[in-house]
Amino acid sequence: MSETLDARLVEVSARWPDAIAVRHGDRSLTFAALADRAGRLAGWLQSQGVVRGDRVAIQMRRSIEMAVAVYGVMRAGAAYVPIDPMAPPERIAGILNDSGAEVMITEDALAGQIADALPGTGVRCVLGLSADAGGVSAAPFDAVETAPHFVDDHGPDDICYVIFTSGSTGTPKGLTHTHASALSFVDMAAPLFGLGPHDVMAATSGLHYDMSCMEMFAGLLSGARILMVPETHMLFPASLSALLEAEGVTTIYSVPFMLIRLVEGGGLADRDLTALRLVIHAGEPMPARPIAELRAHLPAARFSNFYGPAEVNGVTWWDHPEQPAEDITDFPIGYACAHTELLVDGDDGVEGELLIATPAMMQGYWRRPDLDDRSFETRPGRDGTLRRFYRSGDVVRRDARDCYVFVGRADRQVKLRGHRVELDEVEMAICAHAAVSEAGAVLTPDGLSIRAFVTMVPGASATPQELLSSVGERLPRHAVPDRIEIIETFPRTSSGKIDRPRLAEAAASRQTETHHEPSR
């Protein structure tokens, strides 16, 4: 098999040339057409001076053109740098400057924020706009159609993408993956989940989020049809479930939030989703109750948790049992994938920080050797051979079956009145209450108490005191929050995760308000 992602696409297009590779709305592209347009985009990029090793920024919503952009950039020997379509101009400019991208691919709908971001960056041309922006020359995406085919002589060790983290806790950092690391993920994930030409895979992640690799790489290069879910359908769960039914979707890979919304507002009782055979979730702990409710509608489907930081892609998997316990507070992340070796860095080797060695590991952080020094270390593997391990920052517990259970983030482990408390464990305990949809727990700024926030299951109710009593039955007294606040919605990151830094800000403001309340 070919050793680069774009060459693998050419192989797949030769095997299933007339099969639909990508679909969006009423438009679709066959594998042969996708490979052809990617080659022409590579030719257009070459005409603009893009050479092997360059970075090309892509800021696009899910679309057919997005898939062409990804594979066209790689075909030219360059690495794509995805940018959140919702990012403000300052964020866009920061990524453009940090990555050194001189060419950008986008769409007219984003022209305004692009124009505000480009001045002062090194970008010299933009593809996807009908008019120049920010003093930079632009060309419509149709310009690709008449470009000559081109392919650069790049190989498995070349960088294929650089994803910048959300930056919610500091300066964004770029993660550099090679064709070899990405293909290692493909060759593990595709057989693990049985992906193939029989699948219609719903693409719900933004390109700037590492979960998109499952759809764009593992799914597409297995011959699956990738359904680019329009943004409008993502906003309304009932609209999304209708689309899944109409398109005969067989596979979903998403963050828990999307699945929770499907359960609570997707009108699943009125949908025929029997084609859906596989539901995979990742990104953060998933409460057991939504899985149980989904299974009631999809009794034949496989439900899997897939775990892995973006630095290493997926490294563990765990299939939910057919009859899960809805009040579970442990969160199994499962068993090591076939290409992975895991070590637990703790005093007893049973509980501690998870260390990961895998060929799917990134090459390193973009221009940040200081982060590389802190994040990687060489130590003997289980067979005594020296291997490069990534320090995940996740605390896990390993049981006798070599099943790993997520305990919490090392950076979310707090000391409270002399006791160690895992905030992730607190959240899972709160979610065990039947009325709770999601929970978020933070330490108050003074470091003296835990504040928790919850959203409720539609139609269900419980008082904060009832929730506190429920948590008190599951956790030691020192880990029970001092206060639980019921809110309408959680602040979210662009990937759909709960934005906990913003929750901490909310807790701080509420504490300040409490301290300044006039005495009565």
C-alpha positions as CSV (number, residue, x, y, z in Angstrom):
1,M,0.0,0.0,0.0
2,S,1.0,3.6,-0.6
3,E,2.8,5.4,2.2
4,T,1.1,8.8,1.9
5,L,-2.5,9.7,2.5
6,D,-3.0,11.3,-0.9
7,A,-1.4,8.3,-2.7
8,R,-3.7,6.0,-0.8
9,L,-6.7,8.1,-2.1
10,V,-5.5,7.5,-5.6
11,E,-5.4,3.7,-4.9
12,V,-8.9,3.8,-3.5
13,S,-10.2,5.8,-6.5
14,A,-8.8,3.2,-8.8
15,R,-10.6,0.5,-6.9
16,W,-14.0,2.2,-6.6
17,P,-13.9,5.0,-9.1
18,D,-17.7,5.5,-9.5
19,A,-18.6,5.2,-5.8
20,I,-19.6,8.4,-4.0
21,A,-16.7,9.6,-1.8
22,V,-18.2,12.8,-0.4
23,R,-21.7,14.2,-0.2
24,H,-23.0,17.5,1.0
25,G,-26.6,18.7,0.5
26,D,-27.6,17.7,-3.0
27,R,-24.0,17.6,-4.3
28,S,-21.7,14.6,-4.3
29,L,-18.3,13.7,-5.7
30,T,-17.1,10.2,-6.7
31,F,-13.7,8.8,-5.6
32,A,-12.4,9.3,-9.2
33,A,-13.5,12.9,-9.2
34,L,-12.1,13.6,-5.8
35,A,-8.7,12.3,-6.7
36,D,-8.8,14.2,-10.0
37,R,-9.7,17.5,-8.3
38,A,-7.1,17.0,-5.6
39,G,-4.5,16.5,-8.3
40,R,-5.6,19.7,-10.0
41,L,-5.6,21.7,-6.8
42,A,-2.0,20.5,-6.3
43,G,-1.2,21.9,-9.7
44,W,-2.8,25.2,-8.8
45,L,-0.9,25.4,-5.6
46,Q,2.4,24.7,-7.4
47,S,1.6,27.6,-9.8
48,Q,1.3,29.8,-6.7
49,G,4.8,28.7,-5.5
50,V,3.8,26.1,-3.0
51,V,6.6,23.6,-2.5
52,R,7.2,20.5,-0.4
53,G,7.1,21.2,3.3
54,D,5.1,24.4,3.0
55,R,2.0,25.0,5.1
56,V,-1.3,25.9,3.5
57,A,-4.1,27.2,5.8
58,I,-7.7,25.8,5.3
59,Q,-10.6,27.7,6.9
60,M,-13.8,26.1,5.5
61,R,-17.0,24.7,6.8
62,R,-17.8,21.1,6.0
63,S,-18.3,20.8,2.2
64,I,-17.1,18.8,-0.8
65,E,-14.5,21.5,-1.4
66,M,-13.1,20.9,2.1
67,A,-12.2,17.3,1.2
68,V,-10.6,18.5,-2.1
69,A,-8.6,21.0,-0.2
70,V,-7.2,18.5,2.3
71,Y,-6.1,16.0,-0.3
72,G,-5.0,18.7,-2.8
73,V,-2.7,20.3,-0.3
74,M,-1.1,17.0,0.6
75,R,-0.8,16.0,-3.1
76,A,1.3,19.1,-3.5
77,G,3.7,17.9,-0.7
78,A,2.5,20.5,1.7
79,A,0.8,20.3,5.1
80,Y,-2.6,21.7,5.7
81,V,-3.3,23.9,8.7
82,P,-7.0,23.9,9.6
83,I,-8.6,27.0,11.2
84,D,-11.9,27.0,13.0
85,P,-14.5,28.7,10.7
86,M,-15.8,30.6,13.7
87,A,-12.4,31.9,14.8
88,P,-12.1,35.7,15.3
89,P,-9.7,37.6,13.1
90,E,-7.0,37.8,15.8
91,R,-7.0,34.1,16.2
92,I,-6.8,33.5,12.5
93,A,-3.9,35.9,12.1
94,G,-2.1,34.3,15.0
95,I,-2.3,30.8,13.4
96,L,-1.3,32.1,10.0
97,N,1.8,33.9,11.5
98,D,2.8,30.9,13.7
99,S,2.4,28.3,10.9
100,G,4.1,30.5,8.3
101,A,1.3,29.8,5.8
102,E,1.6,31.9,2.7
103,V,-1.5,30.5,0.8
104,M,-5.0,30.1,2.3
105,I,-8.0,28.1,1.1
106,T,-11.4,29.4,2.3
107,E,-15.0,30.3,1.1
108,D,-17.0,33.4,0.4
109,A,-19.1,33.1,3.5
110,L,-16.0,33.7,5.6
111,A,-14.7,36.7,3.5
112,G,-15.3,39.3,6.1
113,Q,-13.3,37.8,9.0
114,I,-10.6,36.7,6.5
115,A,-10.2,40.2,5.2
116,D,-9.8,41.5,8.8
117,A,-7.3,38.8,9.6
118,L,-4.9,39.0,6.6
119,P,-3.2,42.4,7.0
120,G,0.2,41.9,8.6
121,T,0.4,38.2,7.9
122,G,2.6,36.5,5.3
123,V,-0.4,35.3,3.2
124,R,0.0,36.3,-0.4
125,C,-2.9,34.6,-2.1
126,V,-6.3,33.1,-1.2
127,L,-8.3,30.4,-3.0
128,G,-12.0,30.3,-2.6
129,L,-13.0,34.0,-2.7
130,S,-14.7,35.8,-5.6
131,A,-12.9,39.0,-4.8
132,D,-9.6,40.1,-3.2
133,A,-9.6,40.4,0.5
134,G,-7.4,42.3,3.0
135,G,-5.2,43.5,0.2
136,V,-4.4,39.9,-0.8
137,S,-5.2,38.6,-4.3
138,A,-7.9,35.9,-4.4
139,A,-9.2,33.4,-6.9
140,P,-12.5,31.4,-6.9
141,F,-12.4,27.7,-6.2
142,D,-13.4,27.0,-9.8
143,A,-9.8,28.0,-10.8
144,V,-8.8,24.5,-9.8
145,E,-10.8,23.0,-12.6
146,T,-8.4,24.1,-15.4
147,A,-5.2,23.6,-13.5
148,P,-2.8,20.8,-14.6
149,H,-2.4,17.7,-12.5
150,F,0.6,17.7,-10.2
151,V,2.0,15.4,-7.5
152,D,5.1,16.2,-5.4
153,D,7.6,13.5,-4.5
154,H,6.9,13.5,-0.8
155,G,7.0,10.5,1.5
156,P,5.8,9.0,4.8
157,D,8.0,11.2,7.0
158,D,6.7,14.5,5.5
159,I,4.2,16.5,7.7
160,C,0.7,16.2,6.4
161,Y,-1.1,18.5,8.8
162,V,-0.5,20.9,11.7
163,I,-3.5,21.3,14.1
164,F,-3.4,24.1,16.6
165,T,-5.1,23.5,19.9
166,S,-8.0,25.6,21.2
167,G,-5.7,27.8,23.3
168,S,-8.3,28.0,26.0
169,T,-5.6,27.6,28.7
170,G,-2.8,29.6,27.1
171,T,-1.0,30.2,23.8
172,P,-2.2,27.8,21.1
173,K,0.3,25.1,20.2
174,G,0.6,23.3,16.9
175,L,0.6,19.5,16.7
176,T,2.5,18.1,13.7
177,H,1.5,14.8,12.2
178,T,3.2,13.0,9.4
179,H,1.7,10.8,6.6
180,A,3.2,7.8,8.5
181,S,1.5,8.7,11.8
182,A,-1.8,9.4,10.1
183,L,-1.7,6.2,8.1
184,S,-0.9,4.2,11.2
185,F,-4.1,5.5,12.7
186,V,-6.0,4.6,9.5
187,D,-4.6,1.1,9.4
188,M,-5.6,0.6,13.0
189,A,-9.0,2.3,13.2
190,A,-10.5,1.0,9.9
191,P,-10.4,-2.7,10.9
192,L,-11.2,-2.0,14.5
193,F,-14.5,-0.5,13.6
194,G,-15.0,-2.5,10.4
195,L,-15.1,0.6,8.1
196,G,-15.6,0.0,4.4
197,P,-17.5,0.7,1.2
198,H,-20.7,-0.4,2.9
199,D,-20.6,2.6,5.3
200,V,-22.1,6.0,5.1
201,M,-20.2,8.0,7.7
202,A,-21.6,11.3,9.1
203,A,-18.9,14.0,9.3
204,T,-19.8,16.2,12.3
205,S,-16.4,17.5,13.4
206,G,-14.7,20.7,12.2
207,L,-11.5,20.2,10.3
208,H,-9.6,22.0,13.0
209,Y,-10.6,19.2,15.5
210,D,-8.5,16.0,15.4
211,M,-11.7,13.9,15.4
212,S,-12.1,14.8,11.7
213,C,-9.2,12.4,11.0
214,M,-11.6,9.4,11.5
215,E,-13.9,10.6,8.8
216,M,-11.4,12.2,6.4
217,F,-8.8,9.5,6.7
218,A,-10.0,6.2,8.2
219,G,-13.4,6.4,6.7
220,L,-12.7,7.8,3.3
221,L,-9.6,5.7,2.6
222,S,-11.6,2.6,3.5
223,G,-14.1,3.4,0.7
224,A,-16.8,4.7,3.0
225,R,-19.1,7.5,1.8
226,I,-18.5,10.7,3.9
227,L,-21.7,12.7,4.5
228,M,-20.6,16.3,5.3
229,V,-23.3,17.3,7.7
230,P,-24.4,20.9,7.0
231,E,-24.1,23.4,9.9
232,T,-27.8,24.0,9.9
233,H,-28.5,20.4,10.7
234,M,-26.0,20.5,13.6
235,L,-28.0,23.3,15.2
236,F,-31.3,21.3,15.5
237,P,-31.2,17.7,16.8
238,A,-34.5,16.8,15.0
239,S,-33.1,18.0,11.7
240,L,-29.9,16.0,12.3
241,S,-31.8,12.8,13.0
242,A,-34.0,13.4,9.9
243,L,-30.8,13.7,7.8
244,L,-29.3,10.5,9.3
245,E,-32.5,8.7,8.3
246,A,-32.7,10.1,4.8
247,E,-29.1,9.4,4.0
248,G,-29.0,5.9,5.5
249,V,-26.1,6.8,7.8
250,T,-24.3,3.8,9.2
251,T,-21.6,5.4,11.4
252,I,-21.4,8.4,13.7
253,Y,-18.2,9.6,15.4
254,S,-18.9,12.5,17.7
255,V,-18.4,14.2,21.0
256,P,-20.9,13.2,23.8
257,F,-22.7,16.6,23.5
258,M,-24.1,15.8,20.1
259,L,-25.3,12.3,21.1
260,I,-27.0,13.8,24.3
261,R,-28.8,16.3,22.1
262,L,-30.0,13.6,19.8
263,V,-31.4,11.7,22.7
264,E,-33.1,14.7,24.3
265,G,-34.4,16.5,21.2
266,G,-33.9,14.4,18.1
267,G,-37.3,12.9,18.0
268,L,-35.8,9.4,17.7
269,A,-39.1,7.6,18.2
270,D,-40.3,9.0,14.9
271,R,-37.1,8.0,13.0
272,D,-36.0,4.8,11.2
273,L,-32.3,4.7,12.0
274,T,-31.9,0.9,11.6
275,A,-29.1,1.5,9.1
276,L,-27.0,3.0,12.0
277,R,-24.7,0.2,13.0
278,L,-21.9,2.0,14.8
279,V,-21.9,5.0,17.3
280,I,-18.5,6.1,18.5
281,H,-17.9,8.9,21.0
282,A,-14.7,10.6,22.1
283,G,-13.4,13.8,23.5
284,E,-14.6,13.7,27.1
285,P,-16.4,11.3,29.5
286,M,-19.8,10.2,28.3
287,P,-22.6,9.7,30.8
288,A,-24.1,6.2,30.7
289,R,-27.7,7.2,30.5
290,P,-27.8,8.7,27.0
291,I,-26.1,5.5,25.7
292,A,-28.8,3.4,27.3
293,E,-31.5,5.5,25.8
294,L,-29.9,5.5,22.3
295,R,-29.6,1.7,22.6
296,A,-33.3,1.5,23.2
297,H,-33.8,3.0,19.7
298,L,-30.8,1.1,18.1
299,P,-30.7,-2.3,19.8
300,A,-28.5,-3.8,17.1
301,A,-25.9,-1.0,17.0
302,R,-22.4,-1.1,18.4
303,F,-21.6,1.7,20.9
304,S,-17.9,2.4,21.5
305,N,-15.8,4.8,23.4
306,F,-12.6,5.8,21.6
307,Y,-9.9,7.5,23.6
308,G,-6.7,9.3,22.6
309,P,-5.2,12.8,22.9
310,A,-4.7,14.6,19.5
311,E,-1.0,14.2,19.9
312,V,-1.3,10.4,19.4
313,N,-4.8,10.0,17.8
314,G,-6.9,7.1,19.2
315,V,-5.1,4.6,21.4
316,T,-7.8,2.7,23.4
317,W,-11.3,1.5,22.7
318,W,-14.2,0.2,24.8
319,D,-17.5,-1.2,23.7
320,H,-20.5,-0.4,26.0
321,P,-22.2,-3.5,27.3
322,E,-25.7,-4.3,26.0
323,Q,-27.2,-3.5,29.5
324,P,-25.1,-0.7,31.0
325,A,-25.6,0.4,34.6
326,E,-27.0,4.0,34.3
327,D,-25.5,5.1,37.6
328,I,-21.9,4.2,36.6
329,T,-19.3,6.6,37.9
330,D,-16.2,4.8,36.6
331,F,-15.4,5.7,33.0
332,P,-13.6,2.8,31.2
333,I,-11.5,4.0,28.3
334,G,-10.9,0.4,27.5
335,Y,-8.1,-1.6,26.0
336,A,-5.0,-0.7,24.2
337,C,-5.4,-0.6,20.4
338,A,-3.3,-3.0,18.3
339,H,-0.6,-0.4,17.5
340,T,-0.3,1.0,21.0
341,E,1.7,0.3,24.2
342,L,0.5,1.9,27.4
343,L,2.3,2.4,30.7
344,V,0.9,3.7,34.0
345,D,3.4,6.0,35.6
346,G,2.5,5.6,39.3
347,D,4.0,4.2,42.4
348,D,2.2,0.8,42.0
349,G,1.9,0.7,38.2
350,V,-1.8,0.4,38.6
351,E,-2.9,4.1,39.0
352,G,-1.1,7.1,37.7
353,E,-0.4,9.2,34.6
354,L,-1.0,7.3,31.3
355,L,2.1,7.1,29.0
356,I,1.6,6.3,25.4
357,A,3.9,4.8,22.7
358,T,2.4,4.4,19.2
359,P,3.5,4.9,15.6
360,A,0.4,7.2,15.3
361,M,2.2,9.7,17.6
362,M,2.8,13.1,16.2
363,Q,6.3,14.2,15.2
364,G,6.3,16.9,17.8
365,Y,5.0,20.4,18.6
366,W,5.3,23.0,15.9
367,R,8.5,25.0,16.7
368,R,8.2,24.3,20.4
369,P,11.2,22.1,21.5
370,D,10.4,23.2,25.1
371,L,7.1,21.4,25.0
372,D,8.6,18.4,23.3
373,D,11.1,18.1,26.2
374,R,8.3,18.2,28.8
375,S,5.9,15.9,26.9
376,F,8.0,13.1,25.6
377,E,10.4,10.7,27.3
378,T,12.3,7.6,26.3
379,R,12.0,4.6,28.6
380,P,11.8,0.8,28.4
381,G,8.6,-0.7,27.2
382,R,7.1,-3.9,28.6
383,D,9.5,-6.0,26.6
384,G,12.5,-3.9,27.7
385,T,13.0,-2.1,24.4
386,L,13.5,1.6,24.6
387,R,10.5,3.5,23.2
388,R,9.4,7.1,22.9
389,F,6.4,7.7,25.2
390,Y,4.0,10.7,25.3
391,R,2.9,11.9,28.7
392,S,-0.9,12.2,28.3
393,G,-1.6,14.2,31.5
394,D,-4.5,11.8,32.1
395,V,-4.7,9.8,35.3
396,V,-6.0,6.2,34.8
397,R,-6.4,3.0,36.7
398,R,-5.6,-0.4,35.2
399,D,-7.5,-3.4,36.3
400,A,-6.5,-7.1,36.2
401,R,-7.9,-7.4,32.6
402,D,-5.6,-4.6,31.4
403,C,-8.7,-2.5,31.0
404,Y,-8.0,1.2,31.7
405,V,-10.4,3.4,33.6
406,F,-10.2,7.2,33.4
407,V,-9.8,8.8,36.8
408,G,-9.2,12.4,35.7
409,R,-6.9,14.9,34.3
410,A,-3.7,15.5,36.2
411,D,-4.3,19.3,35.7
412,R,-7.9,18.8,37.1
413,Q,-6.8,17.0,40.2
414,V,-7.1,19.5,43.1
415,K,-6.2,19.5,46.8
416,L,-9.1,20.5,49.0
417,R,-8.6,20.7,52.8
418,G,-5.7,18.2,52.5
419,H,-7.6,15.7,50.3
420,R,-7.0,14.9,46.7
421,V,-10.1,15.4,44.6
422,E,-10.6,14.4,40.9
423,L,-13.0,17.0,39.4
424,D,-13.8,14.6,36.5
425,E,-15.0,12.0,39.1
426,V,-17.2,14.6,40.7
427,E,-18.8,15.3,37.4
428,M,-19.5,11.7,36.7
429,A,-21.0,11.3,40.2
430,I,-23.4,14.2,39.5
431,C,-24.4,12.8,36.2
432,A,-25.5,9.5,37.9
433,H,-28.6,11.4,39.0
434,A,-31.5,10.6,36.6
435,A,-32.5,14.2,36.1
436,V,-29.0,15.5,35.1
437,S,-28.0,15.8,31.5
438,E,-24.4,17.1,31.9
439,A,-22.3,18.4,34.7
440,G,-19.2,20.6,35.1
441,A,-17.2,21.1,38.3
442,V,-14.5,23.7,39.0
443,L,-12.5,24.8,42.0
444,T,-13.5,28.2,43.3
445,P,-10.8,30.9,43.0
446,D,-10.0,30.9,46.7
447,G,-9.3,27.2,46.5
448,L,-11.6,26.4,49.4
449,S,-14.5,24.7,47.7
450,I,-16.0,23.0,44.6
451,R,-18.7,24.7,42.5
452,A,-20.7,22.5,40.1
453,F,-23.0,23.4,37.3
454,V,-25.6,21.1,35.7
455,T,-28.1,21.1,32.9
456,M,-31.2,19.0,33.3
457,V,-32.8,16.3,31.2
458,P,-35.8,17.9,29.4
459,G,-39.0,17.3,31.4
460,A,-37.0,16.2,34.5
461,S,-36.5,18.2,37.7
462,A,-34.5,18.1,40.9
463,T,-33.5,20.7,43.4
464,P,-29.8,21.6,44.0
465,Q,-30.1,20.0,47.5
466,E,-31.5,16.8,46.0
467,L,-28.5,16.7,43.7
468,L,-26.1,17.3,46.5
469,S,-27.6,14.5,48.5
470,S,-27.3,12.1,45.5
471,V,-23.6,13.0,45.1
472,G,-23.1,12.6,48.8
473,E,-24.1,8.9,48.4
474,R,-21.4,8.3,45.8
475,L,-18.4,10.4,46.9
476,P,-16.6,11.0,50.2
477,R,-17.7,14.1,52.0
478,H,-14.6,16.2,51.1
479,A,-15.3,15.7,47.4
480,V,-19.0,16.8,47.5
481,P,-19.4,20.3,45.9
482,D,-20.4,23.1,48.3
483,R,-22.9,24.3,45.7
484,I,-24.6,23.0,42.6
485,E,-26.2,25.5,40.2
486,I,-28.7,24.6,37.6
487,I,-28.1,26.4,34.2
488,E,-29.8,26.3,30.8
489,T,-26.7,25.6,28.7
490,F,-23.0,25.1,29.1
491,P,-20.4,27.3,27.4
492,R,-18.8,25.3,24.6
493,T,-15.5,25.1,22.9
494,S,-15.6,25.0,19.1
495,S,-15.3,21.2,19.2
496,G,-18.4,20.9,21.4
497,K,-16.7,20.2,24.7
498,I,-17.7,21.9,27.9
499,D,-15.6,25.1,28.2
500,R,-14.4,24.6,31.8
501,P,-12.1,27.7,31.9
502,R,-15.2,29.8,31.2
503,L,-17.1,27.8,33.9
504,A,-14.3,28.8,36.3
505,E,-14.7,32.4,35.4
506,A,-18.5,32.1,36.0
507,A,-17.8,30.6,39.4
508,A,-15.4,33.4,40.2
509,S,-17.9,36.1,39.3
510,R,-20.6,34.4,41.3
511,Q,-18.3,34.2,44.3
512,T,-17.5,37.9,44.0
513,E,-21.2,38.7,43.8
514,T,-21.8,36.7,46.9
515,H,-19.0,38.4,48.8
516,H,-20.4,41.8,47.9
517,E,-24.1,41.1,48.7
518,P,-25.3,43.8,51.2
519,S,-26.1,42.5,54.6
520,R,-29.7,42.2,55.6
